Amino acid sequence: MFKHSFVAAFAALAFSGSALAQDLTGGDPEAGAKVFNKCRACHMVGEDAKNRVGPTLNGIVGMEWGKVDGFKYSSSLTEIAAAEGKRWDLATLSAYLEKPRDVIPKGRMAFAGLRKAEERADVIAYLATFGPDGATVDPAPVLEAAAGEGS
């Protein structure tokens, strides 16, 4: 009985993980641009982007944690990144955008989070339209690659 329950629970978890990744790859970049307005006080994207209170977010989807040149990250983020080799895959980005302190407990980001899954998927799709240099790119391959990455 326990073995069957465990197998069923594992299958449900695997399905929900793939469903989550699929949901996150289906965001609307145009809607995400509007949601990103909540982020603009601290972050920039695009070819002329500069670090502010937060780092530029060009190429962030799929990027390793703590890798934006010229930005001084919190010790909490750099310690987790060094110990665990984290990447901003879709699931991690979504979790961070929902509740930043749950992902990086002593991080400096003061933003309370985006509670709606659709808003998170949309802003991730929007961010995926910016390559590492800030140039506009097709978000589909970026999202697909980041959906398959583990954190």
C-alpha positions in Angstrom: 0.0 0.0 0.0 2.7 2.5 1.0 4.7 1.6 -2.1 1.7 2.4 -4.4 1.0 5.7 -2.5 4.6 6.7 -2.9 4.7 5.9 -6.6 1.4 7.8 -7.1 2.7 10.8 -5.1 5.9 10.8 -7.1 4.0 10.6 -10.4 1.8 13.5 -9.4 4.8 15.6 -8.4 6.6 14.9 -11.7 3.4 15.8 -13.6 2.9 19.0 -11.6 6.5 20.0 -12.3 6.2 19.5 -16.0 2.8 21.3 -15.9 4.4 24.2 -14.1 7.2 24.4 -16.6 4.7 24.3 -19.4 2.6 27.1 -17.8 5.7 29.2 -17.4 6.7 28.9 -21.0 3.3 30.1 -22.1 3.5 33.6 -20.7 2.6 36.7 -22.7 5.6 39.1 -23.1 3.4 42.1 -23.9 1.4 41.6 -20.6 4.8 41.0 -18.9 6.0 44.4 -20.0 3.1 45.9 -18.1 3.8 43.7 -15.0 7.5 44.7 -15.2 6.5 48.3 -14.5 6.4 47.1 -10.8 10.1 46.3 -11.2 11.4 49.4 -13.0 12.2 51.3 -9.8 15.1 48.9 -9.2 15.8 47.0 -12.4 16.4 47.8 -16.1 16.4 45.8 -19.3 17.4 46.6 -22.8 20.6 47.8 -24.6 21.1 50.9 -22.4 20.3 49.1 -19.1 22.4 49.9 -16.1 22.5 48.4 -12.6 20.4 50.3 -10.1 19.4 49.2 -6.6 19.0 45.8 -8.4 21.0 44.3 -11.2 20.1 44.7 -14.9 18.0 41.7 -15.9 19.2 41.2 -19.5 19.7 37.5 -20.2 18.5 36.6 -16.7 16.3 33.7 -17.8 18.6 30.6 -17.5 21.5 32.7 -16.2 23.6 31.5 -13.2 22.9 33.4 -10.0 25.0 36.4 -9.2 26.6 36.8 -12.6 25.6 40.4 -13.7 28.8 42.3 -14.2 29.4 45.3 -11.9 26.6 44.4 -9.4 27.3 43.7 -5.7 25.0 40.9 -4.6 24.0 40.1 -1.1 26.3 37.6 0.7 23.3 35.4 1.1 22.8 35.1 -2.7 26.5 34.6 -3.4 26.8 32.0 -0.7 23.9 30.0 -2.0 25.1 30.4 -5.6 28.6 29.2 -4.7 27.4 26.2 -2.7 24.6 25.0 -5.0 25.5 26.3 -8.4 22.0 27.9 -8.9 20.6 29.0 -12.2 17.5 31.2 -12.9 15.5 28.4 -14.5 11.7 28.9 -14.8 10.7 27.2 -11.6 13.3 29.1 -9.5 12.5 32.5 -11.2 8.8 31.9 -10.6 9.3 31.0 -6.9 11.6 34.0 -6.5 9.1 36.4 -8.1 6.3 35.0 -5.9 8.2 35.3 -2.6 11.8 36.4 -2.9 12.6 35.8 0.8 11.6 32.1 0.5 14.2 31.6 -2.1 17.0 33.9 -0.7 16.1 34.3 3.0 18.6 37.1 3.7 18.6 38.7 0.3 18.3 42.4 -0.2 15.3 42.5 -2.6 12.6 44.3 -0.7 9.8 43.5 -3.2 6.9 41.6 -1.6 6.4 39.4 -4.7 3.9 38.7 -7.5 1.1 36.4 -6.1 -0.6 35.6 -9.4 1.0 32.8 -11.4 -0.1 34.4 -14.7 1.8 37.6 -13.9 4.9 35.6 -13.0 4.7 33.7 -16.3 4.1 36.9 -18.2 7.1 38.8 -16.7 9.4 35.8 -17.2 8.3 35.7 -20.9 9.0 39.4 -21.1 12.5 39.0 -19.5 13.2 36.2 -22.0 12.9 38.7 -24.8 16.2 40.3 -23.8 19.5 38.6 -24.5 22.6 39.1 -22.4 23.5 42.3 -24.3 20.0 43.7 -24.0 19.2 43.1 -27.6 15.7 41.7 -28.4 15.6 37.9 -29.0 13.0 35.3 -29.7 11.9 34.2 -26.2 10.7 30.7 -27.2 14.1 29.0 -27.2 15.2 30.9 -24.1 12.1 29.7 -22.2 12.4 26.1 -23.5 16.0 25.9 -22.4 15.2 27.4 -19.0 12.3 25.0 -18.6 14.6 22.0 -18.9 17.3 23.3 -16.5 17.4 22.4 -12.9 18.3 25.0 -10.3 
